[in-house]
Amino acid sequence: MDTIFVKPDSVERKWYVIDAEGKAPGRVAVKAASLLRGKHKPEFAPHQDIGDFVIIVNAEKIQLSGNKKNQKVYYRHSGYPGGLTAEPFLKMIQRKPEFPMERAVFGMLPKGPLGRKMYTHLKVYAGPDHPHAAQKPVPVEL
């Protein structure tokens, strides 16, 4: 079996839009990560960026199951001693409503330069409007 190499200029990138309203962030993130990687294409190769663009709308209206709204915490560290900051989900969704969805998708992409490049093709918006109507995105059902 030979390794597949797709020339970057021959990759046809489509645009997809996912409505996250009332959906679990993990379910949306799995579908988005799969589209970003290009796993739905017959010429998929894990070492190449041949994925499509993904727009996620209504990111602030995601639904967490159980008591996760009160228990889920996002951590970051400044790099200095004692620099650990913890922020609960409810505060995070008020301050940066796109962040939980972006974080969920980023965690499902490959680590390293390839994953960071794929991540640039993700567009997340808190509300139902997005500025990418000219690209004619195709709605994705979950």
C-alpha positions in Angstrom: 0.0 0.0 0.0 1.4 3.4 -1.0 1.2 6.6 1.0 -1.3 9.1 -0.3 0.1 12.6 -1.0 -2.4 15.3 -2.0 -1.0 18.4 -3.5 -2.1 21.4 -1.4 -3.4 23.4 -4.4 -5.6 20.5 -5.5 -7.5 20.3 -2.1 -11.0 21.6 -2.5 -12.2 23.1 0.8 -15.9 23.4 1.6 -17.5 25.4 4.3 -19.9 23.7 6.9 -22.0 25.4 9.6 -23.0 23.6 12.8 -25.7 24.9 15.1 -24.7 24.1 18.7 -27.9 25.3 20.3 -29.1 22.7 22.8 -26.4 20.2 22.0 -23.7 18.7 24.1 -20.3 20.4 23.4 -18.6 17.0 22.9 -21.0 15.9 20.2 -20.5 19.1 18.3 -16.7 19.0 18.8 -16.4 15.5 17.4 -18.2 16.3 14.2 -16.3 19.6 13.8 -12.9 18.0 14.4 -13.7 15.3 11.9 -14.6 17.8 9.3 -11.5 20.0 10.1 -9.2 16.9 9.7 -10.9 15.8 6.4 -11.7 12.3 7.6 -14.9 12.4 5.5 -12.9 12.6 2.3 -11.7 9.6 0.3 -8.2 11.1 0.0 -7.8 11.5 3.8 -4.2 11.2 5.0 -3.4 11.8 8.7 -0.2 13.7 8.0 -1.8 16.3 5.7 -4.2 19.2 6.2 -6.9 18.5 3.6 -9.9 19.3 5.9 -12.7 21.8 5.4 -13.7 25.1 7.1 -16.2 24.7 10.0 -18.4 27.5 11.4 -20.1 26.8 14.8 -23.0 29.2 15.7 -24.9 29.6 19.0 -21.9 28.4 21.0 -23.3 30.2 24.1 -26.4 28.0 24.1 -24.6 24.6 24.5 -26.2 22.2 27.1 -24.2 20.3 29.6 -25.6 17.2 31.1 -26.0 16.6 34.8 -24.6 19.1 37.2 -21.6 20.1 35.0 -22.7 23.7 34.7 -21.8 24.2 38.4 -18.9 21.7 38.6 -16.9 22.2 35.4 -13.8 24.3 35.8 -11.3 25.7 33.3 -7.7 26.1 34.4 -4.8 28.2 33.1 -1.4 28.9 34.4 0.6 32.1 34.0 3.9 30.4 34.2 4.8 32.1 37.5 4.7 30.4 41.0 1.2 30.5 42.3 -0.1 31.5 38.9 -2.9 28.9 38.6 -6.2 30.5 37.7 -9.5 28.5 37.9 -12.6 29.7 36.2 -16.0 27.9 36.5 -18.0 27.2 33.4 -20.8 29.6 34.2 -18.3 32.6 34.5 -16.5 31.5 31.4 -19.6 31.3 29.3 -20.5 34.9 30.4 -17.0 36.3 29.8 -16.0 34.4 26.6 -19.0 32.4 25.3 -17.0 30.9 22.4 -14.2 29.5 24.6 -15.7 26.2 25.8 -16.6 25.2 22.3 -13.2 26.2 20.9 -11.4 24.3 23.7 -13.5 21.1 23.1 -12.6 21.1 19.4 -8.9 22.0 19.9 -8.6 19.1 22.3 -9.7 16.7 19.6 -7.3 17.9 16.9 -3.8 16.5 16.5 -1.1 18.1 18.7 1.7 20.1 17.0 2.0 22.3 13.9 -0.6 20.3 11.9 -3.3 20.6 14.5 -2.7 24.3 15.0 -3.0 24.8 11.3 -6.3 22.9 11.2 -7.6 24.9 14.2 -7.3 28.1 12.1 -10.1 26.8 9.9 -12.5 26.8 12.8 -14.8 29.8 13.3 -16.9 29.9 16.5 -19.6 32.5 17.1 -21.7 33.0 20.3 -24.9 34.0 18.5 -26.8 32.8 15.4 -25.1 35.2 12.9 -21.8 34.8 11.2 -20.0 36.8 8.5 -19.3 33.9 6.2 -22.5 33.9 4.1 -20.6 34.5 0.9 -18.9 31.1 1.3 -22.3 29.4 1.1 -21.8 27.0 4.1 -23.6 23.7 4.1 -25.6 23.0 7.3 -24.5 19.9 9.2 -27.0 17.8 11.2 -25.8 15.9 14.3 
